[in-house]
Amino acid sequence: MRIATALAVTLLAAAPALAQTTAPPAAQTAVPAYSADTPLAEVVADPAAKAVLDKTLPNLAKHPAFEQFKAMSLRQLRPYASGAISEEAVGKVDAELKALTAKP
């Protein structure tokens, strides 16, 4: 019983040290990659990405139903927008979001 207890205490004490070394350094500093396939909530949460979206579709994030469709990407939302979001607008936002996240 004492051996099992001592082993459990040792493992618990080592757990925080093990957890801190599991993620590689590159993953901790990775820049998020945005595109027209990224959920709108993620795009709007980043000021630079939101500015890209607002430049082409300035009222989208202010839409009264935004809370209902924010989990969708721009590409997913387009068919439900009754023509308010063109394929050209999706392409433009997609290219600009990809260019934004490609910068160092």
Biopython code that builds the backbone (N, CA, C, O; Angstrom):
import numpy as np
from Bio.PDB.StructureBuilder import StructureBuilder

atoms = [
    (1, "MET", "N", (0.830, -1.193, 0.000)),
    (1, "MET", "CA", (0.000, 0.000, 0.000)),
    (1, "MET", "C", (0.873, 1.254, 0.000)),
    (1, "MET", "O", (0.604, 2.209, -0.729)),
    (2, "ARG", "N", (1.931, 1.240, 0.835)),
    (2, "ARG", "CA", (2.814, 2.413, 0.900)),
    (2, "ARG", "C", (3.523, 2.639, -0.426)),
    (2, "ARG", "O", (3.742, 3.781, -0.829)),
    (3, "ILE", "N", (3.875, 1.573, -1.093)),
    (3, "ILE", "CA", (4.568, 1.710, -2.374)),
    (3, "ILE", "C", (3.630, 2.348, -3.404)),
    (3, "ILE", "O", (4.039, 3.227, -4.162)),
    (4, "ALA", "N", (2.387, 1.906, -3.424)),
    (4, "ALA", "CA", (1.421, 2.470, -4.365)),
    (4, "ALA", "C", (1.169, 3.943, -4.076)),
    (4, "ALA", "O", (1.063, 4.750, -4.999)),
    (5, "THR", "N", (1.074, 4.297, -2.783)),
    (5, "THR", "CA", (0.856, 5.688, -2.402)),
    (5, "THR", "C", (2.058, 6.544, -2.787)),
    (5, "THR", "O", (1.899, 7.648, -3.308)),
    (6, "ALA", "N", (3.251, 6.036, -2.532)),
    (6, "ALA", "CA", (4.466, 6.773, -2.870)),
    (6, "ALA", "C", (4.578, 6.961, -4.381)),
    (6, "ALA", "O", (4.989, 8.024, -4.848)),
    (7, "LEU", "N", (4.215, 5.937, -5.139)),
    (7, "LEU", "CA", (4.255, 6.031, -6.589)),
    (7, "LEU", "C", (3.248, 7.064, -7.099)),
    (7, "LEU", "O", (3.554, 7.847, -7.998)),
    (8, "ALA", "N", (2.058, 7.060, -6.526)),
    (8, "ALA", "CA", (1.032, 8.026, -6.927)),
    (8, "ALA", "C", (1.463, 9.449, -6.624)),
    (8, "ALA", "O", (1.263, 10.343, -7.447)),
    (9, "VAL", "N", (2.045, 9.672, -5.468)),
    (9, "VAL", "CA", (2.515, 11.012, -5.084)),
    (9, "VAL", "C", (3.632, 11.458, -6.022)),
    (9, "VAL", "O", (3.669, 12.621, -6.424)),
    (10, "THR", "N", (4.527, 10.566, -6.371)),
    (10, "THR", "CA", (5.626, 10.898, -7.276)),
    (10, "THR", "C", (5.091, 11.268, -8.659)),
    (10, "THR", "O", (5.543, 12.238, -9.268)),
    (11, "LEU", "N", (4.136, 10.495, -9.145)),
    (11, "LEU", "CA", (3.559, 10.786, -10.456)),
    (11, "LEU", "C", (2.811, 12.113, -10.457)),
    (11, "LEU", "O", (2.906, 12.875, -11.419)),
    (12, "LEU", "N", (2.081, 12.394, -9.405)),
    (12, "LEU", "CA", (1.362, 13.665, -9.313)),
    (12, "LEU", "C", (2.318, 14.842, -9.246)),
    (12, "LEU", "O", (2.055, 15.893, -9.830)),
    (13, "ALA", "N", (3.407, 14.674, -8.547)),
    (13, "ALA", "CA", (4.387, 15.757, -8.442)),
    (13, "ALA", "C", (5.075, 16.013, -9.775)),
    (13, "ALA", "O", (5.439, 17.148, -10.082)),
    (14, "ALA", "N", (5.253, 14.961, -10.567)),
    (14, "ALA", "CA", (5.935, 15.109, -11.857)),
    (14, "ALA", "C", (4.989, 15.567, -12.958)),
    (14, "ALA", "O", (5.452, 16.054, -13.990)),
    (15, "ALA", "N", (3.701, 15.431, -12.777)),
    (15, "ALA", "CA", (2.730, 15.751, -13.829)),
    (15, "ALA", "C", (2.842, 17.178, -14.356)),
    (15, "ALA", "O", (2.835, 17.360, -15.573)),
    (16, "PRO", "N", (2.947, 18.209, -13.495)),
    (16, "PRO", "CA", (3.065, 19.567, -14.059)),
    (16, "PRO", "C", (4.310, 19.748, -14.927)),
    (16, "PRO", "O", (4.255, 20.429, -15.951)),
    (17, "ALA", "N", (5.416, 19.150, -14.532)),
    (17, "ALA", "CA", (6.639, 19.274, -15.320)),
    (17, "ALA", "C", (6.483, 18.562, -16.658)),
    (17, "ALA", "O", (6.958, 19.057, -17.680)),
    (18, "LEU", "N", (5.830, 17.418, -16.663)),
    (18, "LEU", "CA", (5.609, 16.696, -17.911)),
    (18, "LEU", "C", (4.657, 17.446, -18.823)),
    (18, "LEU", "O", (4.871, 17.487, -20.035)),
    (19, "ALA", "N", (3.629, 18.030, -18.278)),
    (19, "ALA", "CA", (2.640, 18.750, -19.074)),
    (19, "ALA", "C", (3.237, 19.977, -19.746)),
    (19, "ALA", "O", (2.820, 20.339, -20.847)),
    (20, "GLN", "N", (4.187, 20.609, -19.118)),
    (20, "GLN", "CA", (4.773, 21.822, -19.668)),
    (20, "GLN", "C", (5.668, 21.537, -20.867)),
    (20, "GLN", "O", (5.925, 22.437, -21.666)),
    (21, "THR", "N", (6.139, 20.328, -21.006)),
    (21, "THR", "CA", (7.061, 20.022, -22.093)),
    (21, "THR", "C", (6.412, 19.269, -23.242)),
    (21, "THR", "O", (7.115, 18.845, -24.159)),
    (22, "THR", "N", (5.101, 19.087, -23.227)),
    (22, "THR", "CA", (4.463, 18.302, -24.273)),
    (22, "THR", "C", (4.273, 19.069, -25.578)),
    (22, "THR", "O", (4.318, 18.456, -26.644)),
    (23, "ALA", "N", (4.065, 20.359, -25.540)),
    (23, "ALA", "CA", (3.847, 21.133, -26.761)),
    (23, "ALA", "C", (5.175, 21.643, -27.310)),
    (23, "ALA", "O", (5.970, 22.223, -26.570)),
    (24, "PRO", "N", (5.420, 21.430, -28.607)),
    (24, "PRO", "CA", (6.668, 21.948, -29.179)),
    (24, "PRO", "C", (6.630, 23.471, -29.239)),
    (24, "PRO", "O", (5.553, 24.052, -29.369)),
    (25, "PRO", "N", (7.778, 24.122, -29.147)),
    (25, "PRO", "CA", (7.820, 25.591, -29.149)),
    (25, "PRO", "C", (7.163, 26.213, -30.375)),
    (25, "PRO", "O", (6.554, 27.276, -30.260)),
    (26, "ALA", "N", (7.266, 25.593, -31.535)),
    (26, "ALA", "CA", (6.665, 26.161, -32.746)),
    (26, "ALA", "C", (5.151, 26.248, -32.626)),
    (26, "ALA", "O", (4.545, 27.197, -33.124)),
    (27, "ALA", "N", (4.534, 25.270, -31.972)),
    (27, "ALA", "CA", (3.079, 25.281, -31.830)),
    (27, "ALA", "C", (2.617, 26.402, -30.903)),
    (27, "ALA", "O", (1.504, 26.907, -31.052)),
    (28, "GLN", "N", (3.447, 26.791, -29.961)),
    (28, "GLN", "CA", (3.085, 27.838, -29.022)),
    (28, "GLN", "C", (3.130, 29.216, -29.665)),
    (28, "GLN", "O", (2.445, 30.128, -29.200)),
    (29, "THR", "N", (3.914, 29.390, -30.715)),
    (29, "THR", "CA", (4.063, 30.699, -31.340)),
    (29, "THR", "C", (3.454, 30.745, -32.737)),
    (29, "THR", "O", (3.695, 31.699, -33.477)),
    (30, "ALA", "N", (2.679, 29.746, -33.110)),
    (30, "ALA", "CA", (2.104, 29.688, -34.455)),
    (30, "ALA", "C", (1.101, 30.822, -34.669)),
    (30, "ALA", "O", (0.311, 31.150, -33.784)),
    (31, "VAL", "N", (1.151, 31.406, -35.854)),
    (31, "VAL", "CA", (0.206, 32.451, -36.246)),
    (31, "VAL", "C", (-1.053, 31.756, -36.747)),
    (31, "VAL", "O", (-0.959, 30.832, -37.553)),
    (32, "PRO", "N", (-2.228, 32.178, -36.290)),
    (32, "PRO", "CA", (-3.433, 31.523, -36.786)),
    (32, "PRO", "C", (-3.602, 31.752, -38.286)),
    (32, "PRO", "O", (-3.337, 32.844, -38.788)),
    (33, "ALA", "N", (-4.034, 30.741, -38.980)),
    (33, "ALA", "CA", (-4.254, 30.846, -40.422)),
    (33, "ALA", "C", (-5.737, 31.086, -40.679)),
    (33, "ALA", "O", (-6.578, 30.260, -40.325)),
    (34, "TYR", "N", (-6.046, 32.199, -41.286)),
    (34, "TYR", "CA", (-7.430, 32.550, -41.587)),
    (34, "TYR", "C", (-7.692, 32.407, -43.075)),
    (34, "TYR", "O", (-6.792, 32.553, -43.903)),
    (35, "SER", "N", (-8.954, 32.116, -43.396)),
    (35, "SER", "CA", (-9.402, 32.043, -44.784)),
    (35, "SER", "C", (-10.916, 32.201, -44.779)),
    (35, "SER", "O", (-11.516, 32.438, -43.731)),
    (36, "ALA", "N", (-11.522, 32.072, -45.930)),
    (36, "ALA", "CA", (-12.985, 32.136, -46.026)),
    (36, "ALA", "C", (-13.630, 30.904, -45.418)),
    (36, "ALA", "O", (-14.855, 30.834, -45.309)),
    (37, "ASP", "N", (-12.820, 29.931, -45.021)),
    (37, "ASP", "CA", (-13.320, 28.713, -44.384)),
    (37, "ASP", "C", (-13.190, 28.744, -42.861)),
    (37, "ASP", "O", (-13.582, 27.792, -42.187)),
    (38, "THR", "N", (-12.648, 29.818, -42.323)),
    (38, "THR", "CA", (-12.512, 29.990, -40.876)),
    (38, "THR", "C", (-13.846, 30.464, -40.298)),
    (38, "THR", "O", (-14.495, 31.331, -40.884)),
    (39, "PRO", "N", (-14.264, 29.910, -39.160)),
    (39, "PRO", "CA", (-15.504, 30.411, -38.549)),
    (39, "PRO", "C", (-15.429, 31.923, -38.331)),
    (39, "PRO", "O", (-14.402, 32.450, -37.903)),
    (40, "LEU", "N", (-16.525, 32.604, -38.630)),
    (40, "LEU", "CA", (-16.553, 34.064, -38.532)),
    (40, "LEU", "C", (-16.239, 34.558, -37.125)),
    (40, "LEU", "O", (-15.654, 35.630, -36.972)),
    (41, "ALA", "N", (-16.611, 33.812, -36.102)),
    (41, "ALA", "CA", (-16.304, 34.223, -34.732)),
    (41, "ALA", "C", (-14.796, 34.354, -34.520)),
    (41, "ALA", "O", (-14.344, 35.267, -33.828)),
    (42, "GLU", "N", (-14.015, 33.446, -35.115)),
    (42, "GLU", "CA", (-12.557, 33.519, -34.995)),
    (42, "GLU", "C", (-12.001, 34.708, -35.768)),
    (42, "GLU", "O", (-11.090, 35.389, -35.297)),
    (43, "VAL", "N", (-12.540, 34.952, -36.935)),
    (43, "VAL", "CA", (-12.077, 36.078, -37.760)),
    (43, "VAL", "C", (-12.342, 37.392, -37.043)),
    (43, "VAL", "O", (-11.466, 38.255, -36.979)),
    (44, "VAL", "N", (-13.538, 37.547, -36.505)),
    (44, "VAL", "CA", (-13.933, 38.799, -35.842)),
    (44, "VAL", "C", (-13.173, 38.995, -34.527)),
    (44, "VAL", "O", (-12.995, 40.130, -34.084)),
    (45, "ALA", "N", (-12.729, 37.917, -33.909)),
    (45, "ALA", "CA", (-11.992, 38.019, -32.638)),
    (45, "ALA", "C", (-10.589, 38.611, -32.827)),
    (45, "ALA", "O", (-10.010, 39.136, -31.876)),
    (46, "ASP", "N", (-10.047, 38.530, -34.028)),
    (46, "ASP", "CA", (-8.717, 39.069, -34.322)),
    (46, "ASP", "C", (-8.900, 40.422, -35.019)),
    (46, "ASP", "O", (-9.467, 40.470, -36.111)),
    (47, "PRO", "N", (-8.433, 41.519, -34.415)),
    (47, "PRO", "CA", (-8.656, 42.852, -34.999)),
    (47, "PRO", "C", (-8.158, 42.999, -36.436)),
    (47, "PRO", "O", (-8.821, 43.641, -37.252)),
    (48, "ALA", "N", (-7.021, 42.425, -36.754)),
    (48, "ALA", "CA", (-6.489, 42.553, -38.120)),
    (48, "ALA", "C", (-7.348, 41.763, -39.109)),
    (48, "ALA", "O", (-7.618, 42.237, -40.212)),
    (49, "ALA", "N", (-7.771, 40.580, -38.722)),
    (49, "ALA", "CA", (-8.625, 39.773, -39.601)),
    (49, "ALA", "C", (-10.013, 40.400, -39.735)),
    (49, "ALA", "O", (-10.610, 40.362, -40.811)),
    (50, "LYS", "N", (-10.520, 40.970, -38.661)),
    (50, "LYS", "CA", (-11.821, 41.644, -38.704)),
    (50, "LYS", "C", (-11.767, 42.838, -39.661)),
    (50, "LYS", "O", (-12.728, 43.099, -40.385)),
    (51, "ALA", "N", (-10.653, 43.555, -39.662)),
    (51, "ALA", "CA", (-10.499, 44.700, -40.566)),
    (51, "ALA", "C", (-10.565, 44.251, -42.027)),
    (51, "ALA", "O", (-11.120, 44.954, -42.872)),
    (52, "VAL", "N", (-9.999, 43.083, -42.319)),
    (52, "VAL", "CA", (-10.064, 42.540, -43.682)),
    (52, "VAL", "C", (-11.513, 42.240, -44.040)),
    (52, "VAL", "O", (-11.968, 42.583, -45.132)),
    (53, "LEU", "N", (-12.239, 41.603, -43.130)),
    (53, "LEU", "CA", (-13.647, 41.282, -43.374)),
    (53, "LEU", "C", (-14.477, 42.553, -43.533)),
    (53, "LEU", "O", (-15.301, 42.656, -44.441)),
    (54, "ASP", "N", (-14.253, 43.519, -42.644)),
    (54, "ASP", "CA", (-15.021, 44.768, -42.675)),
    (54, "ASP", "C", (-14.775, 45.588, -43.939)),
    (54, "ASP", "O", (-15.652, 46.333, -44.376)),
    (55, "LYS", "N", (-13.591, 45.456, -44.527)),
    (55, "LYS", "CA", (-13.273, 46.220, -45.733)),
    (55, "LYS", "C", (-14.178, 45.810, -46.902)),
    (55, "LYS", "O", (-14.598, 46.654, -47.693)),
    (56, "THR", "N", (-14.469, 44.529, -47.003)),
    (56, "THR", "CA", (-15.299, 44.034, -48.103)),
    (56, "THR", "C", (-16.768, 43.911, -47.709)),
    (56, "THR", "O", (-17.656, 44.206, -48.509)),
    (57, "LEU", "N", (-17.019, 43.478, -46.483)),
    (57, "LEU", "CA", (-18.395, 43.274, -46.001)),
    (57, "LEU", "C", (-18.565, 44.020, -44.677)),
    (57, "LEU", "O", (-18.601, 43.401, -43.613)),
    (58, "PRO", "N", (-18.669, 45.346, -44.743)),
    (58, "PRO", "CA", (-18.623, 46.170, -43.533)),
    (58, "PRO", "C", (-19.734, 45.927, -42.511)),
    (58, "PRO", "O", (-19.536, 46.214, -41.331)),
    (59, "ASN", "N", (-20.858, 45.425, -42.909)),
    (59, "ASN", "CA", (-21.963, 45.256, -41.963)),
    (59, "ASN", "C", (-22.156, 43.829, -41.482)),
    (59, "ASN", "O", (-23.059, 43.567, -40.687)),
    (60, "LEU", "N", (-21.337, 42.914, -41.939)),
    (60, "LEU", "CA", (-21.549, 41.511, -41.601)),
    (60, "LEU", "C", (-21.444, 41.248, -40.097)),
    (60, "LEU", "O", (-22.317, 40.597, -39.523)),
    (61, "ALA", "N", (-20.399, 41.741, -39.464)),
    (61, "ALA", "CA", (-20.218, 41.502, -38.027)),
    (61, "ALA", "C", (-21.226, 42.273, -37.181)),
    (61, "ALA", "O", (-21.390, 41.986, -35.995)),
    (62, "LYS", "N", (-21.902, 43.249, -37.784)),
    (62, "LYS", "CA", (-22.908, 44.039, -37.071)),
    (62, "LYS", "C", (-24.325, 43.523, -37.325)),
    (62, "LYS", "O", (-25.293, 44.051, -36.779)),
    (63, "HIS", "N", (-24.435, 42.499, -38.150)),
    (63, "HIS", "CA", (-25.746, 41.964, -38.516)),
    (63, "HIS", "C", (-26.492, 41.490, -37.256)),
    (63, "HIS", "O", (-25.887, 40.859, -36.389)),
    (64, "PRO", "N", (-27.785, 41.782, -37.147)),
    (64, "PRO", "CA", (-28.553, 41.386, -35.953)),
    (64, "PRO", "C", (-28.529, 39.882, -35.674)),
    (64, "PRO", "O", (-28.682, 39.470, -34.524)),
    (65, "ALA", "N", (-28.344, 39.071, -36.688)),
    (65, "ALA", "CA", (-28.332, 37.618, -36.498)),
    (65, "ALA", "C", (-26.913, 37.048, -36.413)),
    (65, "ALA", "O", (-26.732, 35.834, -36.499)),
    (66, "PHE", "N", (-25.915, 37.905, -36.246)),
    (66, "PHE", "CA", (-24.521, 37.438, -36.225)),
    (66, "PHE", "C", (-24.305, 36.321, -35.217)),
    (66, "PHE", "O", (-23.600, 35.356, -35.513)),
    (67, "GLU", "N", (-24.892, 36.429, -34.044)),
    (67, "GLU", "CA", (-24.730, 35.396, -33.015)),
    (67, "GLU", "C", (-25.217, 34.036, -33.517)),
    (67, "GLU", "O", (-24.716, 32.999, -33.082)),
    (68, "GLN", "N", (-26.165, 34.035, -34.407)),
    (68, "GLN", "CA", (-26.721, 32.785, -34.912)),
    (68, "GLN", "C", (-25.848, 32.136, -35.984)),
    (68, "GLN", "O", (-25.859, 30.914, -36.132)),
    (69, "PHE", "N", (-25.096, 32.937, -36.727)),
    (69, "PHE", "CA", (-24.276, 32.363, -37.800)),
    (69, "PHE", "C", (-22.774, 32.519, -37.589)),
    (69, "PHE", "O", (-21.998, 32.203, -38.492)),
    (70, "LYS", "N", (-22.349, 32.989, -36.440)),
    (70, "LYS", "CA", (-20.920, 33.231, -36.222)),
    (70, "LYS", "C", (-20.073, 31.957, -36.222)),
    (70, "LYS", "O", (-18.860, 32.031, -36.417)),
    (71, "ALA", "N", (-20.680, 30.806, -36.009)),
    (71, "ALA", "CA", (-19.927, 29.554, -36.055)),
    (71, "ALA", "C", (-19.680, 29.090, -37.492)),
    (71, "ALA", "O", (-18.887, 28.178, -37.727)),
    (72, "MET", "N", (-20.352, 29.712, -38.435)),
    (72, "MET", "CA", (-20.184, 29.364, -39.846)),
    (72, "MET", "C", (-19.031, 30.167, -40.448)),
    (72, "MET", "O", (-18.688, 31.250, -39.974)),
    (73, "SER", "N", (-18.451, 29.612, -41.494)),
    (73, "SER", "CA", (-17.438, 30.366, -42.231)),
    (73, "SER", "C", (-18.160, 31.245, -43.256)),
    (73, "SER", "O", (-19.351, 31.073, -43.514)),
    (74, "LEU", "N", (-17.428, 32.170, -43.819)),
    (74, "LEU", "CA", (-18.001, 33.041, -44.847)),
    (74, "LEU", "C", (-18.464, 32.211, -46.047)),
    (74, "LEU", "O", (-19.518, 32.471, -46.626)),
    (75, "ARG", "N", (-17.671, 31.227, -46.403)),
    (75, "ARG", "CA", (-18.020, 30.361, -47.537)),
    (75, "ARG", "C", (-19.296, 29.557, -47.235)),
    (75, "ARG", "O", (-20.117, 29.351, -48.128)),
    (76, "GLN", "N", (-19.466, 29.107, -45.995)),
    (76, "GLN", "CA", (-20.681, 28.377, -45.615)),
    (76, "GLN", "C", (-21.898, 29.295, -45.559)),
    (76, "GLN", "O", (-23.010, 28.873, -45.876)),
    (77, "LEU", "N", (-21.692, 30.539, -45.160)),
    (77, "LEU", "CA", (-22.788, 31.489, -45.003)),
    (77, "LEU", "C", (-23.330, 31.975, -46.345)),
    (77, "LEU", "O", (-24.525, 32.245, -46.466)),
    (78, "ARG", "N", (-22.488, 32.086, -47.328)),
    (78, "ARG", "CA", (-22.858, 32.674, -48.620)),
    (78, "ARG", "C", (-24.155, 32.135, -49.225)),
    (78, "ARG", "O", (-24.969, 32.944, -49.669)),
    (79, "PRO", "N", (-24.402, 30.823, -49.272)),
    (79, "PRO", "CA", (-25.659, 30.343, -49.869)),
    (79, "PRO", "C", (-26.921, 30.795, -49.126)),
    (79, "PRO", "O", (-28.008, 30.813, -49.703)),
    (80, "TYR", "N", (-26.778, 31.153, -47.867)),
    (80, "TYR", "CA", (-27.934, 31.572, -47.063)),
    (80, "TYR", "C", (-28.130, 33.088, -47.050)),
    (80, "TYR", "O", (-29.069, 33.582, -46.427)),
    (81, "ALA", "N", (-27.263, 33.820, -47.722)),
    (81, "ALA", "CA", (-27.274, 35.281, -47.650)),
    (81, "ALA", "C", (-28.164, 35.936, -48.698)),
    (81, "ALA", "O", (-28.106, 37.155, -48.859)),
    (82, "SER", "N", (-28.954, 35.200, -49.391)),
    (82, "SER", "CA", (-29.886, 35.740, -50.392)),
    (82, "SER", "C", (-29.212, 36.704, -51.370)),
    (82, "SER", "O", (-29.774, 37.746, -51.707)),
    (83, "GLY", "N", (-28.019, 36.356, -51.819)),
    (83, "GLY", "CA", (-27.315, 37.177, -52.793)),
    (83, "GLY", "C", (-26.546, 38.354, -52.211)),
    (83, "GLY", "O", (-25.880, 39.072, -52.958)),
    (84, "ALA", "N", (-26.615, 38.574, -50.909)),
    (84, "ALA", "CA", (-25.924, 39.712, -50.291)),
    (84, "ALA", "C", (-24.406, 39.502, -50.222)),
    (84, "ALA", "O", (-23.650, 40.465, -50.088)),
    (85, "ILE", "N", (-23.969, 38.254, -50.314)),
    (85, "ILE", "CA", (-22.536, 37.946, -50.300)),
    (85, "ILE", "C", (-22.215, 37.252, -51.617)),
    (85, "ILE", "O", (-22.649, 36.124, -51.853)),
    (86, "SER", "N", (-21.464, 37.919, -52.462)),
    (86, "SER", "CA", (-21.123, 37.351, -53.766)),
    (86, "SER", "C", (-19.932, 36.409, -53.657)),
    (86, "SER", "O", (-19.171, 36.454, -52.691)),
    (87, "GLU", "N", (-19.787, 35.564, -54.656)),
    (87, "GLU", "CA", (-18.626, 34.677, -54.719)),
    (87, "GLU", "C", (-17.357, 35.508, -54.858)),
    (87, "GLU", "O", (-16.302, 35.130, -54.350)),
    (88, "GLU", "N", (-17.462, 36.635, -55.543)),
    (88, "GLU", "CA", (-16.323, 37.539, -55.696)),
    (88, "GLU", "C", (-15.882, 38.095, -54.330)),
    (88, "GLU", "O", (-14.687, 38.172, -54.046)),
    (89, "ALA", "N", (-16.842, 38.476, -53.499)),
    (89, "ALA", "CA", (-16.524, 38.995, -52.163)),
    (89, "ALA", "C", (-15.861, 37.917, -51.308)),
    (89, "ALA", "O", (-14.914, 38.194, -50.572)),
    (90, "VAL", "N", (-16.363, 36.694, -51.411)),
    (90, "VAL", "CA", (-15.768, 35.578, -50.660)),
    (90, "VAL", "C", (-14.331, 35.366, -51.112)),
    (90, "VAL", "O", (-13.438, 35.182, -50.286)),
    (91, "GLY", "N", (-14.107, 35.390, -52.422)),
    (91, "GLY", "CA", (-12.754, 35.218, -52.952)),
    (91, "GLY", "C", (-11.807, 36.317, -52.516)),
    (91, "GLY", "O", (-10.650, 36.059, -52.184)),
    (92, "LYS", "N", (-12.303, 37.545, -52.518)),
    (92, "LYS", "CA", (-11.477, 38.688, -52.114)),
    (92, "LYS", "C", (-11.100, 38.586, -50.630)),
    (92, "LYS", "O", (-9.937, 38.764, -50.268)),
    (93, "VAL", "N", (-12.081, 38.302, -49.783)),
    (93, "VAL", "CA", (-11.809, 38.161, -48.346)),
    (93, "VAL", "C", (-10.860, 36.990, -48.110)),
    (93, "VAL", "O", (-9.940, 37.085, -47.298)),
    (94, "ASP", "N", (-11.085, 35.889, -48.820)),
    (94, "ASP", "CA", (-10.229, 34.709, -48.667)),
    (94, "ASP", "C", (-8.776, 35.046, -48.988)),
    (94, "ASP", "O", (-7.875, 34.714, -48.218)),
    (95, "ALA", "N", (-8.549, 35.701, -50.114)),
    (95, "ALA", "CA", (-7.184, 36.059, -50.519)),
    (95, "ALA", "C", (-6.526, 37.007, -49.518)),
    (95, "ALA", "O", (-5.352, 36.847, -49.181)),
    (96, "GLU", "N", (-7.282, 37.984, -49.050)),
    (96, "GLU", "CA", (-6.714, 38.958, -48.111)),
    (96, "GLU", "C", (-6.441, 38.345, -46.739)),
    (96, "GLU", "O", (-5.450, 38.686, -46.094)),
    (97, "LEU", "N", (-7.311, 37.447, -46.295)),
    (97, "LEU", "CA", (-7.077, 36.773, -45.014)),
    (97, "LEU", "C", (-5.841, 35.873, -45.098)),
    (97, "LEU", "O", (-5.030, 35.832, -44.172)),
    (98, "LYS", "N", (-5.706, 35.164, -46.200)),
    (98, "LYS", "CA", (-4.531, 34.304, -46.381)),
    (98, "LYS", "C", (-3.260, 35.128, -46.459)),
    (98, "LYS", "O", (-2.231, 34.727, -45.917)),
    (99, "ALA", "N", (-3.314, 36.272, -47.124)),
    (99, "ALA", "CA", (-2.147, 37.149, -47.213)),
    (99, "ALA", "C", (-1.796, 37.729, -45.852)),
    (99, "ALA", "O", (-0.622, 37.885, -45.517)),
    (100, "LEU", "N", (-2.808, 38.041, -45.084)),
    (100, "LEU", "CA", (-2.586, 38.588, -43.740)),
    (100, "LEU", "C", (-1.843, 37.606, -42.862)),
    (100, "LEU", "O", (-0.910, 37.988, -42.157)),
    (101, "THR", "N", (-2.237, 36.369, -42.894)),
    (101, "THR", "CA", (-1.619, 35.372, -42.028)),
    (101, "THR", "C", (-0.345, 34.799, -42.599)),
    (101, "THR", "O", (0.361, 34.071, -41.901)),
    (102, "ALA", "N", (-0.025, 35.100, -43.846)),
    (102, "ALA", "CA", (1.222, 34.641, -44.434)),
    (102, "ALA", "C", (2.399, 35.529, -44.046)),
    (102, "ALA", "O", (3.555, 35.134, -44.194)),
    (103, "LYS", "N", (2.102, 36.733, -43.550)),
    (103, "LYS", "CA", (3.161, 37.664, -43.146)),
    (103, "LYS", "C", (3.846, 37.156, -41.880)),
    (103, "LYS", "O", (3.194, 36.569, -41.017)),
    (104, "PRO", "N", (5.174, 37.380, -41.763)),
    (104, "PRO", "CA", (5.895, 36.929, -40.557)),
    (104, "PRO", "C", (5.515, 37.695, -39.313)),
    (104, "PRO", "O", (6.041, 37.422, -38.234)),
]
sb = StructureBuilder()
sb.init_structure("model")
sb.init_model(0)
sb.init_chain("A")
sb.init_seg("    ")
for serial, (resi, resn, name, xyz) in enumerate(atoms, 1):
    if name == "N":
        sb.init_residue(resn, " ", resi, " ")
    sb.init_atom(name, np.array(xyz, "f"), 0.0, 1.0, " ", f" {name:<3s}", serial, name[0])
structure = sb.get_structure()
